[in-house]
Structure formats: C-alpha cells, structure tokens
Amino acid sequence: MIDCLFCKIVEGEIPSEKVYEDEHFLAFKDINPKAPVHILIIPKEHISRVENLEENQVEMVGRLILLAKDIAHQQRIKNGFRLIFNNGPDAGQAVEHIHLHLLGGRKLTWPPG
C-alpha cells in the first residue's frame, strides 16, 4: 500500500529499530514507547484492520502471537507482558496496518486508558 507508514518501513523506505524480521513478519521498537519494552509486530502483508481479517489468515494471526511470546523472551521480560491489537481510531489505531503491541519491562496497570 503506497501511503502506509508500516509498508514503507517493511520496504526499507523509512528506518526502524528492528528486533526481528523474516519473510512474513517484522518487529521493531515503537518510536513513542509506553513501557520500557514496546515493540510493534506486523505482518508484511498489508491488512488495514483486525476487522478485515479473513478466515484464511487465522494461522498468520496465531504465528504473530507466538512471535510476540518469543520476542518477549528474547527481550528478557520476566514478570509478564501485554499484547494489544487496536482496531480503528476510537481504539487508538494510528496506522491502518494491523500491528500487535508488545509491552513489558514494568508493572502494567489496568484499565489502560
């Protein structure tokens, strides 16, 4: 997608601080972190919102969550972490490309906001 910030990061047009990359996913540090560890994990395939996911993408979503677990371990998050999908502007989705927030490194409170 031409105007998608995250697609531009995937293509290398915009720099990011990558923590993981393979042929299907990219993970990078959030530029406005809300916790000591705040990583965004995205599929390289452009999907604008969770509500646009199709049945045939269930495995990709599962792999995304397992990847988050592995990155949390790699980042040495010991006492828990939070995974967040925001869907749409009222939920705080700022970039129209699905992304999973991985937050950790401190005690996280509830409700988040």
C-alpha positions in Angstrom: 0.0 0.0 0.0 1.5 3.3 -1.2 0.6 5.6 1.7 1.0 3.1 4.6 3.7 4.0 7.1 4.3 0.4 8.1 4.5 -0.8 4.5 7.2 1.8 3.9 9.1 0.5 6.9 8.8 -3.0 5.5 10.2 -1.8 2.2 13.1 0.0 4.0 11.9 3.4 2.8 11.6 4.5 6.4 14.1 3.4 9.0 13.2 1.5 12.1 14.9 -0.2 15.0 14.3 -3.8 14.1 14.3 -6.5 16.6 13.1 -9.3 14.3 12.4 -10.0 10.7 11.6 -12.9 8.5 9.8 -13.3 5.2 6.3 -12.8 6.8 6.8 -10.5 9.8 8.7 -7.5 11.0 9.1 -6.4 14.6 10.5 -3.0 15.6 10.7 -0.7 18.6 7.8 1.8 18.9 9.1 5.4 18.4 6.8 6.6 21.3 7.1 3.8 23.8 4.6 3.3 26.6 6.8 0.9 28.6 10.5 0.1 28.8 9.8 -2.6 26.1 7.3 -1.5 23.5 7.6 -3.4 20.2 5.3 -3.4 17.3 4.9 -6.7 15.4 3.4 -6.6 12.0 2.7 -8.9 9.1 4.5 -7.8 6.0 1.2 -8.3 4.1 -0.9 -5.2 4.3 -4.1 -5.7 6.2 -5.6 -2.4 7.4 -7.6 -3.6 10.5 -8.3 -6.7 12.5 -11.9 -6.4 11.3 -10.6 -7.0 7.8 -9.0 -10.4 8.6 -10.2 -13.4 6.7 -10.7 -17.0 7.8 -7.6 -18.0 5.7 -5.4 -15.6 7.9 -6.1 -17.4 11.2 -2.7 -19.2 11.1 -0.9 -15.9 10.4 -2.5 -14.3 13.5 -1.5 -17.3 15.6 2.0 -17.1 14.3 2.0 -13.3 15.1 1.1 -14.1 18.8 3.7 -16.9 19.1 6.3 -14.5 17.7 5.4 -11.9 20.3 6.0 -14.6 23.0 9.4 -15.4 21.5 10.3 -11.7 21.3 9.3 -11.1 24.9 11.6 -14.0 26.0 14.4 -12.6 23.8 13.9 -9.1 25.4 14.2 -10.8 28.9 10.7 -9.7 30.0 10.4 -11.8 33.2 7.2 -11.0 35.1 4.7 -10.7 32.3 3.8 -8.7 29.2 0.8 -7.3 27.5 -0.3 -7.8 23.9 -2.6 -5.3 22.3 -4.4 -5.0 19.0 -6.1 -1.7 18.5 -8.8 -1.7 15.8 -9.9 1.7 14.4 -9.5 5.3 15.5 -11.7 5.0 18.7 -9.5 2.2 19.9 -6.3 4.2 19.3 -5.2 2.7 16.0 -2.9 5.3 14.5 -1.6 3.4 11.5 -4.0 1.5 9.2 -1.9 -1.7 9.1 -2.6 -4.3 11.7 0.0 -4.4 14.4 0.4 -6.2 17.7 1.9 -4.1 20.5 4.2 -6.0 22.9 4.6 -4.1 26.2 6.6 -5.1 29.2 9.5 -4.3 31.4 7.4 -2.8 34.2 4.2 -3.4 36.1 1.3 -2.5 33.8 -1.9 -1.2 35.3 -5.5 -1.7 34.3 -7.6 -0.2 32.8 -5.0 1.0 30.2 -6.9 4.2 29.2 
